[in-house]
Amino acid sequence: MPKHTLTALAMSSLLLLLGPAQAQAATPASAPAVQNSDLDAPLFYQLLVGEMELRAGQPGVAFQVLLDAARRTGDSELYRRVVNIALQARAGDQALIAAKAWRESVPSSIEAHQTILQLLAALNRPSEVAAPLQSLLNLTPEAQRNAVLASLPRLFQRSPEPARVYSALAPVLESASQQAATRMMALLVQARMALSANQADKALALTNSAAQDFPNADEVALMAMDLMPERPAAEALISARLQRQPDNHVLRVAYGRTLAGMQRTADAAREFRLVTQAAPDSAPAWYALGALELDLRHPEEAEKALLTYLSKLDKLPAGDAEAHKDSRQQAWLLLAQVAEMRGDLRGAEGWLAKVDAPQRLMEVSYRRASLMARQGQLAKGRALLQALPAERDEQVRAKLMAEAQLLREVQQWEAALAVLEQAGQRFPEDANIVYEQAMMAEKLNRLEQMETLLRKVMALKPDHYHAYNALGYSLAERNLRLEEAKSLIAKALQYAPSEPFIVDSLGWVEFRLGNHQEALRLLRQAYASRPDAEIAAHLGEVLWTLGEREEALRIWNEGARRDPKNEALRETRQRLKAR
């Protein structure tokens, strides 16, 4: 006879007891002979009592009754049922008791060991993890051990004590790294856990070890990408990997996205250009390139890439094209910005008219308001934003922030600050709103107010590196408290080591301190990653001061082509009388 589980037999028997008429109706005229099962009368009664207690709202009693039955029978499905009863009752400790009993009853059960590990993670008991993890690895077939290791970072990602988790797992992972079949995965999992525990140097060392032994593994390069924001040296591993395999487009796309996330827009665009050249049918690469070119203020290049992206979508089968509906609408929004950047306001409105997705209403309304403001209809643009729905907090916040941004665009600093203060009253603990208030106070030359607000941001969100950078840069710009300014910017760099605008700030404070060569090095680095007009203003001034006036003019002219209205660039050239 086929093997039935005890709980399945119990439930079928319950159906017979509760509905004999239906059961009889379902019985064939010539039923086969009934075969005996392991379900004796006392056990059946025990299961029945347990299920009835559960239905009566007594999960604690049901847990005890059914756990006893599971211990008597050693049935894995019954143990699974008991664990789930405890979890549904939010009794994690009881679930762990059941899982451990399951392991004792069925020592070869991989599922029992997995359940114990999952429960220990959920209960935040990392000190107890090593033994069950090692047992699980020992039970797991060698070909599947890497999957067990790979699941660990995700399993413990919500732990409030990542350092304790890393410390507890390290001996097991170190042991696994000594075995050929699991070495690479064990090293990379150690690296990821070390990074979570704020041990970035250790994570980099482990990733370097993995790269030395497995130089052609994409997994190693992907780990290096995760390390890049905190340890720029990790980028060398990725560069070396792509030099060995330049046609690895999947890896290059991931690298490009990492660079974009670090605000290294020019570097990211370079990678996506390479992808589109080598794999011109890659629609997502064209989309990414278009967005990056727009951010770099290259309207012609952005338009070409985005139109190419749309043409690729048009060639897809209907089902695939539908899956890209949202990104198609986002491309239209970007093309509207391209047209606006080129002064083609009618063309911009034409692209906006195509966007009909409800979730894009805020973006479309903002772009329309921006077009109105450019045509001298600021009040009409504000009214458009103010009329948007505001049923939920996030809608209220988005409306206020959009209106403030619109006012910033037209340099209405006082009005923008008033809107942001209104937002701050509604959302007093929102660090980003407070930060934007500080930026408007700085525009109004209210330096004490700006500093007070930025220090509030630091208190609300100690890792808000933009606040440290903004205060440090503002002090450096005014030649005030330069050593403190440098310290603040250095702290920002601890959180975002390669962020071009922060590197620019550090270069600027070095210039103010008289360290011209160091300033030049840093500003060249920042400008290469992000050729922004304000960075161009700073780099050009350092070059001008050092006598490199031809190069300074070239840099300034590049910046002016990208952003003709940039205040910093215009003020710098006027002050230095550079034409």
Secondary structure, 3 states (H helix, E strand, C coil): CCCCCHHHHHHHHHHHHHCHHHHHHHCCCCCCCCCCCCCCHHHHHHHHHHHHHHHCCCHHHHHHHHHHHHHHHCCHHHHHHHHHHHHHCCCHHHHHHHHHHHHHHCCCCHHHHHHHHHHHHHCCCHHHCHHHHHHHHHHCCHHHHHHHHHCHHHHCCCCCCHHHHHHHHHHHHHHHHCCHHHHHHHHHHHHHHHHHCCCHHHHHHHHHHHHHHCCCCHHHHHHHHHHCCCCHHHHHHHHHHHHHCCCCHHHHHHHHHHHHHCCCHHHHHHHHHHHHHHCCCCHHHHHHHHHHHHHCCCHHHHHHHHHHHHHHHHCCCHHHHHHCHHHHHHHHHHHHHHHHHCCCHHHHHHHHHHCCCHHHHHHHHHHHHHHHHHCCCHHHHHHHHHCCCCCCHHHHHHHHHHHHHHHHHCCCHHHHHHHHHHHHHHCCCCHHHHHHHHHHHHHCCCHHHHHHHHHHHHHHCCCCHHHHHHHHHHHHHCCCCHHHHHHHHHHHHHHCCCCHHHHHHHHHHHHHCCCHHHHHHHHHHHHHHCCCHHHHHHHHHHHHHCCCHHHHHHHHHHHHHHCCCCHHHHHHHHHCCCC
